[in-house]
Amino acid sequence: MKAIVIENPGKEYRLVLADIPTPQPQSGEVLIKVSAAGLNHADMSQGEGRYPPPPGAPDTLGMEVSGVIAGLGAGVMGFKTGDAVCALIPGGGYAEYAVAPAKSVLPVPKGVSVTDAAALPEVHFTVWTNLMDAARLKPGETVLIHGGASGIGTAAIQLCVARGHKTFSTAANKEKCDVIAKLGGCPINYKEQDFVEAVKKETGGKGVDVILDMVGGDYIQRNMSAAAIWGRIVNIAYMSGMQANVNFAPMLMKRLSLLATTLRARSNEEKGAIRDAVLKEVWPLIEAGTIRPIVDSTFPLAGAQKAHEKMRSSGHIGKILLTM
Ligand SMILES: NC(=O)c1ccc[n+]([C@@H]2O[C@H](COP(=O)([O-])OP(=O)(O)OC[C@H]3O[C@@H](n4cnc5c(N)ncnc54)[C@H](OP(=O)(O)O)[C@@H]3O)[C@@H](O)[C@H]2O)c1
C-alpha cells in the first residue's frame, strides 16, 4: 500500500510517499481502508525525532483516520466490514490502510462526510477527557480555552457552548476571534487584551472555573491569576515553554488544581472508556448539527510535507486533513 514515511528524521525531516506492507488486524483490532487522516502536532514532533511512537505502534505517522472497515481481527464485536468509521490510532494513519484498536473506533456521525470525520477523534477524545475526567467541569461553570482557533480549541468551544457554559477563548488575531464568536465563545485577542483582566472583568472579578491550556510558559502563572476559587487548570501542551518561574501562592489562596495529561500513551481500556463517553455525550450533539467538524484544509496524501508546513505556520483554523 501507499504510505508516508519519514526520511531524514530530525529538524529537516521529509515526508515521502512509499510502498510499505499493508498492516493486518490482530485480535481486538479492525483494519480501516483510509479515506482521510487528521494532522496533529505530535506527528511533527515524531518527524523531528522528539516523540517516538509508543511500543508496538507503527513507525509511520498519523494518529487518527476515517474510512471504511476492510477487515476484523479476532474477537471484535459491534463492527462489520463496510462500516463507515473514524478512529483514534497509535500511529500509521498517513496510509491507504491503518489498523485501529476496536475500543477506539466510532461510527461516522450521521450528517458528517467520511472525509470530515477524520477531524473528530483526536480533538473530541482529548477535549472530553481533559474537561470532564481531569478538570471535572460541572454544569453552569465558566471556562477559558486557550488557542481557541486550533483543532482542539474549536472542538472545546463547541462542546462547552453546547453544554451551556460561558466560554472565553484566546486567539492571536481578528480572523481567529471571529471564528470563536461564530462558535458561540467570547473571544479574547491576546495580542490586544490581557486575558486575565478580560475574564476578571467579564466574571465580576471572580475568574473562571476551568482553564484548558496548550500554551504553558508565562501562561502558567497568568492562568492561576485568571482562575476562580476552587478553579482547575489543565494543560495538554506547553507550546510556549515547559519551564516557568512560578509563585504558587494563588494555588493555596484559591484552592486551585493544576493538572496535565496526554492521551497517546493510555491503555486501550482507558481510551475505550473515553470513546464510550464521547459516543454517548458528544456524537448526539454532532448528529443534531450543534457541534461540527471544523476543517481548515485538505491535502492529498503525497502533499503531507506541505500540510505539515501549513500546520507549523499556525495560520490554520480547525483541522488539517490528508485525503487518500
Ligand atoms: N495532551 C494531549 O493529550 C493532547 C492531545 C491533542 C493535542 N495536544 C496538543 O494540543 C495542542 C493543540 O493541538 P491542535 O491540534 O489543536 O493544534 P493546532 O490546530 O495547530 O493549534 C495550535 C494553536 O496554538 C496556538 N499557539 C499558542 N501559542 C503557540 C506557540 N507558541 N506556538 C504555536 N502555536 C501556538 C495557535 O493559536 P494562535 O495563533 O491563536 O496563538 C494555534 O492555533 C498541540 O500542542 C498538541 O500537541 C495534546
Ligand as a Chemical Component Dictionary entry (heavy atoms), coordinates in Angstrom:
data_LIG
# 
_chem_comp.id                   LIG 
_chem_comp.type                 NON-POLYMER 
_chem_comp.pdbx_formal_charge   0 
_chem_comp.three_letter_code    LIG 
# 
loop_
_chem_comp_atom.comp_id 
_chem_comp_atom.atom_id 
_chem_comp_atom.alt_atom_id 
_chem_comp_atom.type_symbol 
_chem_comp_atom.charge 
_chem_comp_atom.model_Cartn_x 
_chem_comp_atom.model_Cartn_y 
_chem_comp_atom.model_Cartn_z 
_chem_comp_atom.pdbx_ordinal 
LIG N1  N1  N 0  -2.151 16.152 25.774 1  
LIG C1  C1  C 0  -2.888 15.606 24.835 2  
LIG O1  O1  O 0  -3.483 14.544 25.009 3  
LIG C2  C2  C 0  -3.044 16.320 23.501 4  
LIG C3  C3  C 0  -3.909 15.807 22.534 5  
LIG C4  C4  C 0  -4.063 16.527 21.344 6  
LIG C5  C5  C 0  -3.342 17.687 21.146 7  
LIG N2  N2  N 1  -2.475 18.115 22.100 8  
LIG C6  C6  C 0  -1.689 19.334 21.905 9  
LIG O2  O2  O 0  -2.569 20.421 21.897 10 
LIG C7  C7  C 0  -2.014 21.451 21.101 11 
LIG C8  C8  C 0  -3.063 21.924 20.109 12 
LIG O3  O3  O 0  -3.280 20.905 19.171 13 
LIG P1  P1  P 0  -4.087 21.237 17.847 14 
LIG O4  O4  O 0  -4.082 20.033 17.018 15 
LIG O5  O5  O -1 -5.375 21.856 18.200 16 
LIG O6  O6  O 0  -3.114 22.322 17.214 17 
LIG P2  P2  P 0  -3.346 23.476 16.137 18 
LIG O7  O7  O 0  -4.662 23.325 15.490 19 
LIG O8  O8  O 0  -2.149 23.513 15.274 20 
LIG O9  O9  O 0  -3.367 24.797 17.014 21 
LIG C9  C9  C 0  -2.311 25.260 17.770 22 
LIG C10 C10 C 0  -2.719 26.643 18.284 23 
LIG O10 O10 O 0  -1.844 27.022 19.311 24 
LIG C11 C11 C 0  -1.796 28.419 19.363 25 
LIG N3  N3  N 0  -0.489 28.761 19.911 26 
LIG C12 C12 C 0  -0.308 29.413 21.071 27 
LIG N4  N4  N 0  0.976  29.522 21.369 28 
LIG C13 C13 C 0  1.640  28.935 20.390 29 
LIG C14 C14 C 0  3.014  28.721 20.137 30 
LIG N5  N5  N 0  3.956  29.163 20.971 31 
LIG N6  N6  N 0  3.345  28.036 19.012 32 
LIG C15 C15 C 0  2.389  27.572 18.166 33 
LIG N7  N7  N 0  1.066  27.763 18.365 34 
LIG C16 C16 C 0  0.708  28.421 19.462 35 
LIG C17 C17 C 0  -2.078 28.910 17.949 36 
LIG O11 O11 O 0  -3.083 29.872 18.057 37 
LIG P3  P3  P 0  -2.803 31.438 17.965 38 
LIG O12 O12 O 0  -2.278 31.696 16.583 39 
LIG O13 O13 O 0  -4.140 31.998 18.218 40 
LIG O14 O14 O 0  -1.795 31.719 19.053 41 
LIG C18 C18 C 0  -2.655 27.691 17.228 42 
LIG O15 O15 O 0  -3.978 27.946 16.792 43 
LIG C19 C19 C 0  -0.765 20.890 20.446 44 
LIG O16 O16 O 0  0.367  21.303 21.164 45 
LIG C20 C20 C 0  -0.952 19.396 20.602 46 
LIG O17 O17 O 0  0.257  18.684 20.635 47 
LIG C21 C21 C 0  -2.315 17.461 23.265 48 
# 
loop_
_chem_comp_bond.comp_id 
_chem_comp_bond.atom_id_1 
_chem_comp_bond.atom_id_2 
_chem_comp_bond.value_order 
_chem_comp_bond.pdbx_ordinal 
LIG N1  C1  SING 1  
LIG C1  O1  DOUB 2  
LIG C1  C2  SING 3  
LIG C2  C3  SING 4  
LIG C2  C21 DOUB 5  
LIG C3  C4  DOUB 6  
LIG C4  C5  SING 7  
LIG C5  N2  DOUB 8  
LIG N2  C6  SING 9  
LIG N2  C21 SING 10 
LIG C6  O2  SING 11 
LIG C6  C20 SING 12 
LIG O2  C7  SING 13 
LIG C7  C8  SING 14 
LIG C7  C19 SING 15 
LIG C8  O3  SING 16 
LIG O3  P1  SING 17 
LIG P1  O4  DOUB 18 
LIG P1  O5  SING 19 
LIG P1  O6  SING 20 
LIG O6  P2  SING 21 
LIG P2  O7  DOUB 22 
LIG P2  O8  SING 23 
LIG P2  O9  SING 24 
LIG O9  C9  SING 25 
LIG C9  C10 SING 26 
LIG C10 O10 SING 27 
LIG C10 C18 SING 28 
LIG O10 C11 SING 29 
LIG C11 N3  SING 30 
LIG C11 C17 SING 31 
LIG N3  C12 SING 32 
LIG N3  C16 SING 33 
LIG C12 N4  DOUB 34 
LIG N4  C13 SING 35 
LIG C13 C14 SING 36 
LIG C13 C16 DOUB 37 
LIG C14 N5  SING 38 
LIG C14 N6  DOUB 39 
LIG N6  C15 SING 40 
LIG C15 N7  DOUB 41 
LIG N7  C16 SING 42 
LIG C17 O11 SING 43 
LIG C17 C18 SING 44 
LIG O11 P3  SING 45 
LIG P3  O12 DOUB 46 
LIG P3  O13 SING 47 
LIG P3  O14 SING 48 
LIG C18 O15 SING 49 
LIG C19 O16 SING 50 
LIG C19 C20 SING 51 
LIG C20 O17 SING 52 
# 
